[in-house]
């Protein structure tokens, strides 16, 4: 078997990799990631398995390919220098010269002896050779080499936008597998999905797999598994950063639990989150603060205005990340948060806020994303704060995708008393804690949140 080198693809999609001696058609519209997927296959083959790879290009020059892939962390020039990779540039080949070039190409393949081959694109070959000669080239010339040497070839084919057919109607009949990359409209964003309608000697379990293109190349949604044994059980609690709130929660928040803070605009959800983030960072814990609504400088300014010593921890134990989720799918957002967790390894995480996600994402997909995120944070024992903007009622738990999953729910609201606006707080839920059942007054002062009886 020939492994792709992407753990999720090898483990859950093809379950072991491509059958040796296979030709696989990679087809998709422009921008779906065909070149990146194929290049990743070659790069992983060389770096992870020591297998030679060859990229035959009729679409871009060697310099363009090397430059583009290096931006995704794939250094093909290094592989070439180590004798593991060869780039064949056929960008300028003409109709008159193509058959001669094929002879030279097969000579290069025979002498270099690659285990992995990519042709980008077979659609151009078809235009130059015609349908019948392309079939002969694939089936007789290239196919024989592939099968005789237990090699594997990926053939890239362009699919015109909106077209229902694959390539020119000949490629799919001579290959062992077909992988289709496509766009799907999803609210205000576009999803990238992979379909595998054909793969000899492989059973594909799902109709489609969603993927994203990040700075690391192609990434699939990896569903985390919650594996916490009895010996991993902990009664350790960490601070909310507000002494009175810790008391109301019977000593703070259990490590690895999740907290949902719900309230209208102006009730101080971000201020509560800043107390939590900075206090834990000062105690030596790594904290990741992800904001979808405010720029980083505004978060820093708010903390300073409340007298919080953010500068003592910023860039060390505390890192702030900000982006607008409007153009991202739930999978892309989840993967981006997962990357932050894997690279920074925080013990505490703040997502501010879920409202920004819900405005642009389908509720069902958002709930699924939150479930995966919770599994991930539970697995790594990361204490997590979520904020959510909604009018809170102390006798009703707000319906959100997170409300049934979180361990602690804190509601914040306004009340009018004696023609004055006053803030009220209640802990609606705190699993495993003898928490306060009272409604408490609180204020946002120049020292941040102050809670009263």
C-alpha positions as CSV (number, residue, x, y, z in Angstrom):
1,X,0.0,0.0,0.0
2,X,1.1,3.5,-0.7
3,X,0.3,5.9,2.1
4,X,-0.6,9.5,1.4
5,X,1.1,10.8,4.5
6,X,-1.9,12.7,5.8
7,X,-2.9,10.8,8.9
8,X,-6.6,11.3,8.6
9,X,-6.7,10.3,4.9
10,X,-4.7,7.1,5.5
11,X,-6.4,6.1,8.7
12,X,-10.1,7.0,8.0
13,X,-10.6,7.5,4.3
14,X,-8.5,5.0,2.4
15,X,-7.6,3.0,5.5
16,X,-4.0,2.1,4.5
17,X,-3.4,4.2,1.4
18,X,-3.6,3.7,-2.4
19,X,-3.2,0.1,-3.7
20,X,0.3,-0.2,-5.3
21,X,0.4,0.0,-9.0
22,X,-2.6,2.4,-9.1
23,X,-3.4,5.4,-11.3
24,X,-5.7,7.9,-9.5
25,X,-7.6,10.7,-11.2
26,X,-7.8,13.9,-9.1
27,X,-10.4,16.1,-10.7
28,X,-11.9,19.5,-9.6
29,X,-12.7,23.0,-10.4
30,X,-10.0,25.7,-10.3
31,X,-9.1,26.6,-6.7
32,X,-10.2,23.4,-5.1
33,X,-6.6,22.4,-4.2
34,X,-5.7,19.7,-6.8
35,X,-2.1,20.8,-7.1
36,X,-1.6,21.2,-3.4
37,X,-3.1,17.8,-2.7
38,X,-0.9,16.1,-5.3
39,X,2.2,18.0,-4.3
40,X,1.5,16.9,-0.6
41,X,1.4,13.3,-1.8
42,X,4.8,13.6,-3.4
43,X,6.4,15.6,-0.5
44,X,5.1,13.2,2.2
45,X,6.3,10.3,0.1
46,X,9.9,11.7,0.1
47,X,10.0,13.1,3.6
48,X,8.1,10.4,5.5
49,X,8.8,7.3,3.5
50,X,11.9,8.0,1.5
51,X,10.2,7.4,-1.8
52,X,11.2,9.2,-5.0
53,X,8.7,11.4,-6.7
54,X,8.3,13.1,-10.1
55,X,6.0,16.0,-11.0
56,X,5.2,16.4,-14.7
57,X,3.8,19.8,-15.3
58,X,2.0,21.2,-18.3
59,X,0.4,23.9,-16.1
60,X,3.2,25.9,-14.3
61,X,6.9,26.3,-14.4
62,X,9.4,24.7,-12.0
63,X,10.1,28.1,-10.4
64,X,6.4,28.8,-9.9
65,X,5.7,25.4,-8.4
66,X,8.7,25.5,-6.0
67,X,7.8,29.0,-4.9
68,X,4.1,28.2,-4.3
69,X,4.8,25.0,-2.4
70,X,7.5,26.5,-0.2
71,X,4.9,29.0,1.1
72,X,3.0,25.9,2.3
73,X,6.1,24.5,4.0
74,X,7.1,22.1,1.3
75,X,10.7,22.6,0.1
76,X,10.9,20.6,-3.2
77,X,14.3,22.1,-4.0
78,X,15.7,20.4,-1.0
79,X,14.2,17.1,-2.1
80,X,15.7,17.6,-5.6
81,X,19.1,18.2,-4.1
82,X,18.8,15.0,-2.1
83,X,17.9,13.0,-5.2
84,X,14.3,12.3,-4.1
85,X,12.5,14.5,-6.5
86,X,12.5,15.5,-10.2
87,X,10.4,18.2,-11.9
88,X,9.6,17.8,-15.6
89,X,8.6,21.1,-17.2
90,X,6.4,20.6,-20.3
91,X,4.5,23.9,-20.1
92,X,5.7,25.1,-23.5
93,X,5.3,21.7,-25.4
94,X,3.4,22.0,-28.7
95,X,1.0,19.6,-30.5
96,X,3.7,18.8,-33.0
97,X,6.3,17.9,-30.4
98,X,4.1,16.2,-27.7
99,X,4.7,12.6,-29.0
100,X,8.5,13.1,-29.0
101,X,8.2,14.6,-25.5
102,X,6.4,11.6,-24.3
103,X,9.3,9.3,-25.5
104,X,11.7,11.6,-23.6
105,X,9.4,11.6,-20.6
106,X,9.2,7.8,-20.4
107,X,13.0,7.7,-20.7
108,X,13.3,10.1,-17.7
109,X,10.8,7.9,-15.7
110,X,12.7,4.8,-16.5
111,X,16.1,6.2,-15.4
112,X,14.8,8.1,-12.3
113,X,12.6,5.2,-11.2
114,X,10.0,7.2,-9.1
115,X,7.6,5.5,-6.8
116,X,5.2,8.4,-7.1
117,X,4.2,10.4,-10.2
118,X,2.0,13.4,-10.7
119,X,0.8,14.6,-14.1
120,X,-0.6,18.2,-14.0
121,X,-2.7,18.1,-15.9
122,X,-3.9,15.2,-18.0
123,X,-6.5,17.6,-19.5
124,X,-3.8,19.4,-21.4
125,X,-2.4,16.0,-22.6
126,X,-5.9,15.2,-24.0
127,X,-6.0,18.6,-25.8
128,X,-2.6,18.0,-27.3
129,X,-2.9,14.2,-28.1
130,X,-6.6,13.7,-28.6
131,X,-8.8,11.3,-26.7
132,X,-7.7,8.0,-28.3
133,X,-3.9,8.7,-28.0
134,X,-4.4,9.8,-24.4
135,X,-6.1,6.6,-23.6
136,X,-3.2,4.6,-25.1
137,X,-0.6,6.7,-23.2
138,X,-2.4,6.2,-19.9
139,X,-3.3,2.5,-20.3
140,X,-0.4,1.1,-22.3
141,X,2.7,3.3,-21.8
142,X,2.4,4.9,-18.3
143,X,0.1,2.1,-17.0
144,X,2.6,-0.6,-17.7
145,X,5.4,1.2,-15.9
146,X,3.2,1.9,-12.9
147,X,2.1,-1.7,-12.5
148,X,5.5,-3.2,-13.2
149,X,7.2,-1.1,-10.6
150,X,4.4,-1.0,-7.9
151,X,4.4,2.8,-8.4
152,X,1.4,5.1,-8.1
153,X,0.4,8.0,-10.3
154,X,-1.9,10.9,-9.6
155,X,-3.5,12.4,-12.8
156,X,-4.8,15.9,-12.4
157,X,-7.8,16.9,-14.5
158,X,-9.5,20.3,-14.7
159,X,-13.3,20.3,-14.3
160,X,-14.9,23.5,-15.8
161,X,-17.0,25.4,-13.3
162,X,-20.6,24.0,-13.5
163,X,-19.6,21.1,-15.6
164,X,-21.2,17.7,-14.8
165,X,-18.6,15.6,-16.7
166,X,-15.1,14.6,-15.6
167,X,-12.3,15.7,-17.8
168,X,-12.8,14.7,-21.5
169,X,-14.6,11.4,-20.9
170,X,-11.6,9.1,-21.3
171,X,-9.4,9.5,-18.2
172,X,-11.9,8.0,-15.7
173,X,-12.2,4.7,-17.6
174,X,-8.5,3.8,-17.5
175,X,-7.8,4.8,-13.9
176,X,-8.1,2.7,-10.7
177,X,-9.6,5.5,-8.6
178,X,-11.3,8.9,-8.9
179,X,-11.1,11.7,-6.3
180,X,-13.3,14.7,-6.9
181,X,-12.7,18.0,-5.2
182,X,-15.5,20.5,-5.3
183,X,-17.0,23.6,-3.8
184,X,-20.3,23.6,-2.0
185,X,-22.2,26.8,-1.1
186,X,-22.7,27.0,2.6
187,X,-24.4,30.2,3.8
188,X,-22.0,33.1,3.3
189,X,-19.0,30.8,2.8
190,X,-17.9,28.1,0.5
191,X,-17.0,24.6,1.7
192,X,-14.4,22.4,0.0
193,X,-15.4,18.7,-0.1
194,X,-13.8,15.5,-1.4
195,X,-15.8,12.7,-3.0
196,X,-14.4,9.3,-3.9
197,X,-16.8,7.7,-6.3
198,X,-14.3,5.0,-7.4
199,X,-11.4,3.3,-5.7
200,X,-10.5,-0.3,-6.6
201,X,-9.9,-2.6,-3.6
202,X,-11.1,0.1,-1.2
203,X,-14.4,0.6,0.6
204,X,-15.1,4.3,1.1
205,X,-17.5,4.7,4.0
206,X,-18.7,8.3,3.6
207,X,-20.1,10.2,0.6
208,X,-17.9,13.2,1.2
209,X,-15.2,14.5,3.4
210,X,-14.7,18.2,4.1
211,X,-11.2,19.7,4.0
212,X,-9.6,23.1,4.2
213,X,-6.5,24.7,2.7
214,X,-4.3,26.3,5.4
215,X,-0.7,27.4,5.8
216,X,0.0,23.7,6.4
217,X,-1.6,22.6,3.1
218,X,-4.6,20.2,3.0
219,X,-6.2,19.5,6.3
220,X,-9.3,17.3,7.1
221,X,-11.6,17.6,10.1
222,X,-10.2,15.2,12.7
223,X,-12.9,14.3,15.2
224,X,-11.2,14.1,18.7
225,X,-11.9,11.2,21.0
226,X,-12.6,11.7,24.7
227,X,-10.4,9.3,26.6
228,X,-10.2,10.2,30.3
229,X,-9.5,7.4,32.7
230,X,-10.1,7.3,36.4
231,X,-6.5,8.2,37.2
232,X,-7.0,11.4,35.1
233,X,-9.8,12.5,37.3
234,X,-9.0,15.8,39.0
235,X,-10.7,17.9,41.7
236,X,-8.3,20.8,41.1
237,X,-10.0,24.1,40.6
238,X,-8.6,27.3,39.1
239,X,-9.5,30.9,39.6
240,X,-12.0,32.9,37.6
241,X,-9.8,35.9,38.4
242,X,-12.6,37.4,40.5
243,X,-12.4,36.4,44.2
244,X,-16.1,36.8,44.9
245,X,-17.0,34.7,41.9
246,X,-14.6,32.0,43.0
247,X,-16.5,31.9,46.4
248,X,-19.8,31.7,44.6
249,X,-18.5,28.8,42.6
250,X,-17.4,26.9,45.7
251,X,-13.7,27.6,45.1
252,X,-13.4,28.4,41.4
253,X,-13.7,26.3,38.2
254,X,-12.7,22.7,37.8
255,X,-9.6,22.4,35.6
256,X,-10.6,21.3,32.1
257,X,-14.3,22.4,32.5
258,X,-16.1,24.8,30.1
259,X,-17.9,28.0,31.1
260,X,-20.5,29.9,29.1
261,X,-21.1,33.5,30.0
262,X,-24.4,34.8,28.5
263,X,-25.6,38.4,28.6
264,X,-26.7,41.4,26.6
265,X,-24.2,43.8,25.1
266,X,-22.5,45.9,27.8
267,X,-23.0,43.4,30.6
268,X,-19.2,42.8,30.8
269,X,-18.7,39.4,29.2
270,X,-15.3,40.4,27.8
271,X,-14.4,41.9,31.2
272,X,-15.2,38.6,33.0
273,X,-13.1,36.8,30.4
274,X,-10.1,39.2,30.8
275,X,-10.1,38.6,34.6
276,X,-10.0,34.9,33.9
277,X,-7.3,35.2,31.3
278,X,-4.9,37.5,33.1
279,X,-5.2,36.0,36.5
280,X,-4.4,32.5,35.3
281,X,-1.5,33.8,33.1
282,X,-0.1,35.6,36.2
283,X,-0.3,32.2,38.0
284,X,1.9,30.7,35.3
285,X,-0.7,29.0,33.1
286,X,-0.6,29.5,29.3
287,X,-3.8,31.2,28.2
288,X,-5.0,31.7,24.6
289,X,-7.6,34.5,24.0
290,X,-9.4,34.2,20.7
291,X,-11.6,37.2,19.8
292,X,-14.0,37.3,16.8
293,X,-15.4,40.8,17.5
294,X,-12.8,43.2,18.8
295,X,-9.3,44.0,17.5
296,X,-6.3,43.0,19.7
297,X,-5.4,46.6,20.6
298,X,-8.9,47.2,21.9
299,X,-8.7,44.1,24.2
300,X,-5.4,45.3,25.5
301,X,-6.7,48.8,26.1
302,X,-9.8,47.4,28.0
303,X,-7.6,45.4,30.3
304,X,-5.4,48.4,31.1
305,X,-8.4,50.6,31.7
306,X,-9.5,48.1,34.4
307,X,-6.1,48.2,36.0
308,X,-5.3,44.6,34.9
309,X,-1.5,44.0,34.5
310,X,-1.8,42.6,31.0
311,X,1.6,43.8,29.9
312,X,3.2,41.4,32.5
313,X,1.9,38.3,30.7
314,X,1.2,39.4,27.1
315,X,3.3,37.5,24.5
316,X,4.5,35.1,27.2
317,X,1.8,33.2,29.1
318,X,-1.0,35.1,27.4
319,X,-1.5,35.2,23.6
320,X,-4.3,37.0,21.9
321,X,-5.6,35.9,18.4
322,X,-8.1,37.8,16.3
323,X,-9.9,37.1,13.0
324,X,-13.2,37.6,11.4
325,X,-15.1,34.3,11.1
326,X,-17.4,35.5,8.4
327,X,-15.5,33.9,5.5
328,X,-14.7,30.6,7.2
329,X,-16.6,27.4,7.5
330,X,-17.1,25.7,10.9
331,X,-14.4,23.1,9.9
332,X,-11.9,25.9,9.0
333,X,-12.6,27.7,12.3
334,X,-12.2,24.5,14.3
335,X,-8.9,23.6,12.6
336,X,-7.6,27.1,13.2
337,X,-8.4,26.9,16.9
338,X,-6.9,23.3,17.0
339,X,-3.7,24.6,15.5
340,X,-3.5,27.3,18.2
341,X,-4.0,24.7,20.8
342,X,-1.4,22.3,19.4
343,X,1.3,25.0,18.8
344,X,0.8,27.2,22.0
345,X,-0.5,24.4,24.3
346,X,-2.6,26.6,26.5
347,X,-4.1,25.5,29.9
348,X,-6.9,28.0,29.5
349,X,-8.8,29.2,26.4
350,X,-11.3,32.0,25.8
351,X,-13.6,32.2,22.7
352,X,-15.1,35.7,22.5
353,X,-17.7,35.3,21.2
354,X,-20.0,32.5,19.9
355,X,-22.4,35.2,18.7
356,X,-20.0,36.2,15.9
357,X,-19.9,32.6,14.7
358,X,-23.7,32.0,14.9
359,X,-24.4,35.1,12.8
360,X,-22.5,33.6,9.9
361,X,-22.8,29.8,10.4
362,X,-25.5,27.3,10.2
363,X,-26.7,26.5,13.8
364,X,-26.4,22.7,13.3
365,X,-22.9,23.0,11.9
366,X,-21.9,25.4,14.7
367,X,-23.2,23.0,17.3
368,X,-21.2,20.2,15.8
369,X,-18.0,22.3,15.7
370,X,-18.5,23.2,19.4
371,X,-18.9,19.6,20.3
372,X,-15.6,18.7,18.6
373,X,-13.9,21.7,20.3
374,X,-15.2,20.6,23.6
375,X,-14.0,17.0,23.1
376,X,-10.6,18.5,22.2
377,X,-10.4,20.8,25.2
378,X,-11.6,18.1,27.6
379,X,-9.0,15.6,26.2
380,X,-6.2,18.2,26.9
381,X,-7.7,19.4,30.1
382,X,-8.0,23.0,28.9
383,X,-10.4,25.2,30.9
384,X,-12.5,27.1,28.4
385,X,-14.6,30.3,28.5
386,X,-17.2,31.0,25.9
387,X,-19.1,34.2,25.7
388,X,-22.5,34.6,24.0
389,X,-24.6,37.8,23.5
390,X,-28.3,37.3,24.2
391,X,-31.0,38.7,26.5
392,X,-30.7,36.7,29.6
393,X,-33.6,35.6,31.8
394,X,-32.8,33.9,35.1
395,X,-35.7,31.5,34.9
396,X,-34.8,30.3,31.3
397,X,-31.5,28.8,30.1
398,X,-30.8,30.4,26.7
399,X,-30.9,28.0,23.8
400,X,-27.5,27.8,22.1
401,X,-25.4,25.0,20.7
402,X,-23.2,25.2,23.8
403,X,-25.7,25.4,26.6
404,X,-26.2,21.7,27.0
405,X,-22.5,20.9,26.7
406,X,-20.8,23.3,29.0
407,X,-20.2,22.7,32.7
408,X,-20.9,26.2,34.0
409,X,-23.4,28.8,32.8
410,X,-23.3,32.4,34.2
411,X,-26.1,34.7,33.1
412,X,-25.6,38.5,33.1
413,X,-28.5,41.0,32.7
414,X,-29.7,44.5,33.2
415,X,-32.6,45.4,35.6
416,X,-34.2,48.8,36.2
417,X,-34.5,49.8,39.8
418,X,-35.4,53.3,41.0
419,X,-35.0,54.6,37.5
420,X,-31.4,53.2,37.5
421,X,-29.9,50.5,35.3
422,X,-28.4,47.9,37.6
423,X,-26.5,44.7,36.6
424,X,-27.4,41.3,37.9
425,X,-25.6,37.9,37.8
426,X,-26.7,34.4,38.5
427,X,-24.9,31.0,38.2
428,X,-27.5,28.8,36.5
429,X,-25.3,25.7,36.4
430,X,-22.0,24.5,37.8
431,X,-21.5,20.8,37.6
432,X,-20.1,19.2,40.7
433,X,-20.0,22.4,42.7
434,X,-22.1,23.7,45.6
435,X,-22.5,27.0,43.8
436,X,-24.5,30.1,44.9
437,X,-28.2,30.0,44.0
438,X,-28.7,33.7,44.6
439,X,-29.0,36.6,42.2
440,X,-26.1,39.0,42.8
441,X,-25.6,42.6,42.0
442,X,-22.4,43.6,40.2
443,X,-20.7,46.6,38.6
444,X,-18.0,47.2,36.0
445,X,-15.7,49.7,37.7
446,X,-12.2,51.0,37.0
447,X,-11.0,47.8,38.8
448,X,-13.1,45.5,36.5
449,X,-15.9,43.4,37.9
450,X,-17.0,43.9,41.4
451,X,-19.8,41.6,42.8
452,X,-22.0,42.3,45.7
453,X,-24.6,40.3,47.7
